[in-house]
Amino acid sequence: MFACLTTGTSKIEGLSPAHDCLSTVACLRSTGVDIELPDGTETPTAIVNSKGLQGIGAPTAILDAGNSGTTIRLLSGLLAGRPHEYEFDGDASLRKRPMKRVLTRIAEMGAEISWVKTEGLAPFRIKGGVLTGKTFDLDVASAQVETAILLAGLQASGKTTVKLPFPARDHTRRMFTYLGIPFDAPDELTTSVKALDNEIPAKDMVVPADISSAAFFMVAAAIIPGSSITLKNVGINPGRTLILDVLSRMNADIKVIGVNSLSGEPVADIRVRYNGELSSATVTGEEIARGIDEIPILALAGALSKGELSVSGAEELRHKESDRLALIANNLRGAGAEIELREDGFTIRGGQRLKGGSDWATADDHRLAMTGMVAQLVCDKNLQLEETESPRISYPNFAADLKSLL
């Protein structure tokens, strides 16, 4: 998407072959963007031949975002300033996820929004056009909402400002800096942009390894006796490091080695070794945005600790691909963990063995399926996993990579 803001040819190395990324490619191609993507490679290199924002045209098909909330929300902002009508849709899971948090804001800027079936949910249509910049004070620290508004703001008259209540991942600021897209940031919670007046030359990009995917191996190494693992070139954006912070608080043997930079993003190798000494930790609402997708696998670490893991301020997990809070609590309780579920989180009391032999529901949610596949390795009896196909959404090779480490 950011390559589409530039003019020229961008080579994107290290692109994940995950379905979410491929959904983005398919949607952009439907708007006329020329993207070359070789088949059959584990981490393909994408070639984006962009004509800038003017190269984004009328759609040739409905924009199907699949399971990807990032795709549908960010593209809504990007396309809101184009003079065409776009219809967005997704799979059954994405159709349940709230879209108003983005669409009401870009509607305030001048885009026309219409709901195809149910108000607030996909499918929906956006008729782009003349946008006017505004200031938005967000009540949730959502990088997706922030970025969607800023992408619209790059096509709006006047200034567009987004203020977050708490720090969130700052990939957008870093990409703006790397590509040379002007913005103002008086503090870490506030970002402002104006319409792009000049062409932005294309630049090659390298994608760091995804810390949300790496999290499953970090926890696996921390809870499986005899484990030692080093994960290479993992993105350690300050807005994404909750998994590192919480495992450190829990006394895991975890080290960050050799911090470097790739396309403006900090990366490092992460080494985790089993020590059998996981202890208590608390995760608060102020920090939850730095790793909300990692809460399910952290819950498993809590169940295998010698203390308590308490999580609050995580209501957002009830509106992901599934109600992750309820399902992770039910799954772990069924496997033998002691867990108290609350509306915005839970408390897990470690110290019990996970007997397993129970059902593990996933609701086709990739994070829950991958958590179950790791939990399978520490339960006394086999879990009955509902399915193991959903990891293709974010990590198609997860099962094979996990098996290779055993």
Secondary structure by P-SEA (a helix, b strand, c coil): ccccccccbbbbccccccaaaaaaaaaaaaabbbbbbbccccbbbbbbbcccccccccccccccccccaaaaaaaaaaaccccbbbbbbbccccccccccccaaaaaaabbbbbbccccccccccccccbbbbbbbbcccccaaaaaaaaaaaaacccbbbbbbccccccaaaaaaaaabbbbbbccccbbbbccccbbbbbbbbbbccccccaaaaaaaaacccbbbbbbccccccccccaaaaaaaaaccccccccccccccbbbbbbbbbbccbbbbbccccccccccccaaaaaaaaaaaccbbbbbcccccccccccaaaaaaaaaaaaaccccccccccbbbbccccccccbbbbccccaaaaaaaaaaaacccccccccccccccccccaaaaaaaaac
